[in-house]
Amino acid sequence: MASALIYDLFMTPFERLSLRAARRRLARGVTGRTLEVGAGTGLQFAAYESLPAAAVDVDLEALRRAHRKNPRVPLVCADAQALPFRDGAFDAVVESLAFCSIPDPGAALGEVRRVLRQGGELRMLEHVRPPGRVLGRLFDWLTPAWSRVSGGCHLNRRTAQSVRDAGFEIETLREHLRGASIRLTATRPRTSPG
């Protein structure tokens, strides 16, 4: 339980500064049967207007902590790269600060696309590789060491491009912190392949 507690303690100042508000903006207006991918310790739960139909994470210890935060959210210990849900089961998928640590984000996005109904919505809040040459290279340089000490977190993912590559249409893309953080909304096209 120590690592989940440490994560929450580490995130507390960031949550107070801006993340809590960013999470609320991410979840505002989400409707229908919603899946949260990468639920972690449940920090996103308080932001929903109505609770998700299910929340998944690969870390059982984190899910136990999430359950204590809100026992009404159905939690599933599962890998985002192999979601245990039927095709088209959800109207929306919400994700915050998890895709940086998923070993194969393309595979996970393929799974998200599979479990979303056609026309369904994907909402993401992520830190990413900033677009500037200097900052981008700095994030590239820091990532190997940071990934080792942070449980696999990559500072230099190009998440918006991965979302496009997975067959989603990005509807809104907002950059924050000089492009080091993004909030996006994308849809699974009604004629999407796969």
C-alpha positions in Angstrom: 0.0 0.0 0.0 3.0 2.3 0.5 3.6 3.1 -3.2 -0.1 4.1 -3.8 0.0 6.2 -0.7 3.3 7.8 -1.8 1.8 8.5 -5.2 -1.2 10.3 -3.6 1.1 12.3 -1.3 3.4 13.3 -4.2 0.4 14.4 -6.3 -1.3 16.4 -3.6 0.4 19.8 -4.3 -0.2 19.3 -8.1 -3.8 18.5 -7.5 -4.2 21.6 -5.4 -2.4 23.9 -7.8 -4.1 22.9 -11.1 -4.7 19.2 -11.6 -8.0 19.0 -9.7 -9.5 21.8 -11.9 -8.0 20.1 -15.0 -9.6 16.8 -14.1 -13.0 18.6 -13.6 -12.7 20.1 -17.1 -11.8 16.7 -18.5 -14.9 15.0 -17.1 -17.3 17.9 -17.5 -20.3 16.8 -19.6 -19.2 13.2 -20.1 -22.4 11.2 -20.6 -23.5 7.6 -21.2 -21.7 4.5 -20.1 -18.1 5.6 -19.3 -14.9 3.7 -18.8 -12.0 5.2 -16.9 -8.6 3.7 -18.1 -5.7 4.0 -15.8 -7.8 4.8 -12.7 -4.8 4.5 -10.4 -5.7 5.6 -6.9 -9.0 7.2 -8.0 -8.0 10.8 -8.1 -10.2 11.4 -11.1 -13.4 10.0 -9.4 -14.3 13.3 -7.7 -14.4 15.1 -11.0 -17.3 13.2 -12.6 -20.8 14.5 -12.7 -22.0 10.9 -12.8 -19.7 8.0 -11.9 -18.0 5.8 -14.5 -19.6 2.4 -15.3 -16.1 0.9 -14.8 -12.6 1.9 -14.0 -9.5 -0.2 -14.8 -5.9 -0.2 -13.7 -3.1 -2.7 -13.8 -2.0 -1.9 -10.2 -4.1 -3.8 -7.6 -2.7 -1.8 -4.7 -3.7 1.5 -6.4 -7.2 0.1 -7.0 -7.6 -0.8 -3.4 -6.9 2.8 -2.5 -9.3 3.9 -5.2 -12.0 1.7 -3.7 -11.6 3.5 -0.4 -12.1 6.8 -2.1 -15.3 5.7 -3.8 -16.6 2.2 -3.3 -19.5 2.8 -5.7 -17.2 2.7 -8.8 -16.8 -0.8 -10.2 -13.1 -1.5 -10.4 -11.3 -4.0 -12.6 -7.7 -5.0 -12.4 -6.7 -5.2 -16.0 -4.1 -4.1 -18.5 -5.2 -1.2 -20.8 -3.5 -3.2 -23.6 -6.0 -6.0 -23.2 -9.3 -4.6 -21.9 -11.8 -7.3 -20.7 -14.9 -5.7 -22.2 -17.0 -6.4 -25.3 -16.6 -4.4 -28.5 -18.5 -1.1 -28.4 -19.4 -1.4 -24.7 -18.8 2.2 -23.8 -20.0 5.6 -24.9 -17.0 7.4 -23.5 -13.5 6.6 -22.2 -11.7 9.0 -19.9 -8.0 8.8 -19.1 -5.7 11.1 -17.1 -2.0 10.7 -16.6 -1.8 7.0 -17.4 -0.7 6.6 -21.0 2.8 7.9 -20.2 3.4 4.6 -18.3 1.7 2.1 -20.6 4.4 0.1 -22.4 2.6 0.1 -25.7 0.3 3.1 -26.0 -0.7 2.2 -29.6 -2.0 -1.2 -28.4 -3.9 0.4 -25.5 -5.5 3.0 -27.8 -6.5 0.2 -30.2 -8.2 -1.5 -27.2 -9.9 1.8 -26.3 -11.1 2.2 -29.9 -12.5 -1.4 -29.8 -14.5 -0.9 -26.6 -15.9 2.4 -27.6 -19.0 2.5 -29.7 -18.8 4.1 -33.1 -19.1 7.8 -32.6 -17.9 7.4 -28.9 -15.7 9.9 -27.2 -12.2 9.6 -25.8 -11.0 12.3 -23.4 -7.4 12.4 -22.3 -5.3 14.6 -19.9 -1.6 13.8 -20.4 1.9 15.2 -20.0 3.7 14.9 -23.4 6.9 15.9 -25.2 6.8 19.7 -25.6 7.0 20.9 -29.2 9.9 23.3 -28.8 13.3 22.1 -29.9 15.1 22.8 -26.7 12.4 21.6 -24.3 11.6 18.6 -26.5 15.2 17.5 -26.5 15.5 18.1 -22.7 12.4 15.8 -22.2 14.0 13.2 -24.5 17.2 13.4 -22.5 15.5 13.1 -19.1 13.1 10.3 -20.0 15.4 7.2 -19.6 16.4 8.1 -16.0 12.9 9.4 -15.1 11.3 6.3 -16.4 13.5 4.1 -14.2 12.7 6.0 -11.0 9.0 6.6 -11.8 7.7 3.2 -12.6 7.9 3.5 -16.4 6.6 7.1 -16.9 7.8 8.6 -20.2 8.1 12.4 -20.4 8.4 12.5 -24.2 5.4 10.6 -25.5 3.7 12.1 -28.6 0.2 11.2 -27.4 -1.9 13.3 -29.8 -0.1 11.7 -32.8 -0.7 8.2 -31.2 -4.4 9.0 -30.9 -4.6 9.9 -34.6 -2.6 6.8 -35.5 -5.1 4.7 -33.6 -7.9 5.9 -35.9 -9.5 8.6 -33.8 -10.5 12.0 -35.0 -9.3 14.7 -32.6 -12.1 17.2 -32.0 -10.3 19.5 -29.5 -6.7 19.7 -28.4 -5.6 22.2 -25.7 -1.9 22.6 -24.8 -0.8 23.8 -21.4 2.6 24.4 -19.7 4.3 25.4 -23.0 3.0 22.2 -24.7 4.2 19.8 -22.0 0.6 18.9 -21.1 -2.4 18.4 -23.3 -6.1 17.9 -22.8 -7.9 16.4 -25.8 -11.2 15.1 -26.9 -11.4 12.6 -29.8 -14.1 10.5 -31.4 -14.1 7.0 -32.8 -15.4 7.7 -36.3 -18.6 5.9 -37.3 -16.8 4.3 -40.2 -13.7 3.5 -38.2 -11.7 0.5 -39.3 -11.5 -2.4 -36.9 
